Amino acid sequence: MKSMNKVFAVVEAILWYTFFYFFLYCVKNEVNLFMSAFILVALVYGATISCPWFRSTDAWKRMLEE
């Protein structure tokens, strides 16, 4: 595994942890629904894009070429 992939794996783990922590916080407390949904979607997108497995797929490489 390349060192950059290790960095992305750590970033992905942090983002998923933050997602689940914030999700449980939103379930327990009364929060602004629209802002919380925006933050949760941003965390999911960030975690998915930082995933080393996702970044090594052919679809990702084709997307970067275009």
Backbone as CSV, one residue per row, in Angstrom:
resi,resn,N_x,N_y,N_z,CA_x,CA_y,CA_z,C_x,C_y,C_z
1,MET,0.848,-1.176,0.000,0.000,0.000,0.000,0.894,1.240,0.000
2,LYS,0.615,2.150,-0.901,1.387,3.380,-0.987,1.119,4.245,0.245
3,SER,2.081,5.106,0.543,1.928,5.946,1.726,0.752,6.911,1.583
4,MET,0.485,7.379,0.354,-0.649,8.280,0.152,-1.965,7.541,0.401
5,ASN,-2.023,6.265,0.043,-3.229,5.477,0.317,-3.453,5.316,1.814
6,LYS,-2.379,5.207,2.569,-2.510,5.104,4.022,-3.084,6.393,4.602
7,VAL,-2.639,7.517,4.062,-3.158,8.811,4.522,-4.641,8.905,4.205
8,PHE,-5.020,8.533,2.982,-6.429,8.576,2.602,-7.268,7.602,3.439
9,ALA,-6.705,6.464,3.816,-7.431,5.508,4.654,-7.685,6.089,6.043
10,VAL,-6.717,6.801,6.579,-6.897,7.440,7.889,-7.940,8.545,7.791
11,VAL,-7.877,9.348,6.728,-8.864,10.414,6.531,-10.259,9.819,6.397
12,GLU,-10.375,8.730,5.653,-11.675,8.070,5.493,-12.219,7.594,6.834
13,ALA,-11.368,6.970,7.641,-11.810,6.484,8.948,-12.271,7.630,9.843
14,ILE,-11.550,8.734,9.811,-11.942,9.900,10.614,-13.282,10.450,10.147
15,LEU,-13.487,10.536,8.837,-14.745,11.058,8.312,-15.925,10.151,8.654
16,TRP,-15.733,8.822,8.555,-16.830,7.918,8.905,-17.134,7.985,10.394
17,TYR,-16.103,8.087,11.229,-16.328,8.219,12.666,-17.110,9.490,12.968
18,THR,-16.721,10.590,12.319,-17.412,11.859,12.513,-18.854,11.766,12.039
19,PHE,-19.067,11.074,10.924,-20.424,10.900,10.411,-21.307,10.190,11.433
20,PHE,-20.857,9.063,11.952,-21.681,8.301,12.899,-21.861,9.054,14.220
21,TYR,-20.829,9.739,14.670,-20.940,10.526,15.902,-21.968,11.639,15.725
22,PHE,-21.892,12.364,14.608,-22.821,13.465,14.365,-24.232,12.946,14.118
23,PHE,-24.360,11.801,13.444,-25.672,11.197,13.219,-26.345,10.856,14.543
24,LEU,-25.606,10.229,15.445,-26.169,9.888,16.749,-26.484,11.131,17.568
25,TYR,-25.667,12.168,17.428,-25.936,13.435,18.085,-27.247,14.029,17.571
26,CYS,-27.466,13.963,16.259,-28.691,14.505,15.656,-29.926,13.722,16.080
27,VAL,-29.773,12.432,16.265,-30.906,11.615,16.697,-31.276,11.942,18.139
28,LYS,-30.276,12.172,18.967,-30.519,12.398,20.387,-31.006,13.817,20.690
29,ASN,-30.473,14.815,20.002,-30.761,16.212,20.307,-31.628,16.846,19.229
30,GLU,-32.225,17.939,19.598,-33.022,18.694,18.638,-32.082,19.628,17.870
31,VAL,-31.999,19.424,16.550,-31.063,20.191,15.721,-31.788,20.726,14.495
32,ASN,-31.126,21.618,13.781,-31.647,22.118,12.519,-31.543,20.997,11.483
33,LEU,-32.668,20.548,10.988,-32.708,19.385,10.107,-31.947,19.616,8.805
34,PHE,-32.138,20.766,8.183,-31.520,21.019,6.888,-30.002,21.127,6.997
35,MET,-29.516,21.831,8.005,-28.070,21.958,8.179,-27.443,20.619,8.554
36,SER,-28.103,19.859,9.391,-27.580,18.554,9.780,-27.535,17.602,8.593
37,ALA,-28.570,17.627,7.765,-28.586,16.770,6.575,-27.461,17.168,5.626
38,PHE,-27.241,18.465,5.460,-26.156,18.933,4.600,-24.800,18.452,5.105
39,ILE,-24.576,18.561,6.404,-23.306,18.123,6.990,-23.124,16.617,6.837
40,LEU,-24.181,15.853,7.068,-24.086,14.396,6.937,-23.796,13.985,5.503
41,VAL,-24.448,14.618,4.538,-24.189,14.295,3.127,-22.757,14.667,2.749
42,ALA,-22.274,15.807,3.220,-20.901,16.215,2.929,-19.897,15.221,3.528
43,LEU,-20.172,14.723,4.723,-19.283,13.733,5.336,-19.276,12.429,4.556
44,VAL,-20.448,12.003,4.081,-20.520,10.759,3.297,-19.758,10.906,1.984
45,TYR,-19.961,12.030,1.292,-19.229,12.250,0.043,-17.727,12.311,0.286
46,GLY,-17.317,13.015,1.301,-15.893,13.105,1.607,-15.276,11.763,1.948
47,ALA,-15.987,10.969,2.736,-15.474,9.648,3.115,-15.415,8.714,1.912
48,THR,-16.405,8.789,1.038,-16.415,7.926,-0.145,-15.290,8.298,-1.096
49,ILE,-15.094,9.578,-1.319,-14.057,10.018,-2.253,-12.660,9.757,-1.694
50,SER,-12.493,9.797,-0.400,-11.166,9.559,0.183,-10.841,8.076,0.342
51,CYS,-11.779,7.201,0.052,-11.551,5.759,0.179,-10.508,5.298,-0.844
52,PRO,-9.405,4.674,-0.406,-8.371,4.228,-1.352,-8.896,3.198,-2.353
53,TRP,-9.783,2.333,-1.943,-10.336,1.339,-2.858,-11.148,2.025,-3.945
54,PHE,-11.951,3.002,-3.575,-12.769,3.737,-4.539,-11.895,4.504,-5.519
55,ARG,-10.797,5.072,-5.040,-9.912,5.868,-5.886,-9.099,5.019,-6.848
56,SER,-9.027,3.714,-6.630,-8.252,2.848,-7.525,-9.114,2.150,-8.578
57,THR,-10.400,2.446,-8.625,-11.269,1.806,-9.614,-11.079,2.443,-10.990
58,ASP,-11.459,1.690,-12.026,-11.360,2.195,-13.387,-12.293,3.372,-13.626
59,ALA,-13.459,3.349,-13.009,-14.414,4.446,-13.182,-13.824,5.757,-12.658
60,TRP,-13.139,5.711,-11.529,-12.520,6.920,-10.976,-11.429,7.450,-11.917
61,LYS,-10.619,6.537,-12.455,-9.548,6.945,-13.359,-10.109,7.529,-14.648
62,ARG,-11.178,6.943,-15.156,-11.808,7.491,-16.366,-12.396,8.870,-16.092
63,MET,-12.973,9.057,-14.928,-13.558,10.350,-14.583,-12.484,11.431,-14.518
64,LEU,-11.310,11.103,-14.007,-10.241,12.088,-13.910,-9.661,12.432,-15.285
65,GLU,-9.723,11.496,-16.236,-9.208,11.763,-17.571,-10.078,12.754,-18.316
66,GLU,-11.379,12.746,-18.071,-12.302,13.600,-18.822,-12.384,14.980,-18.279
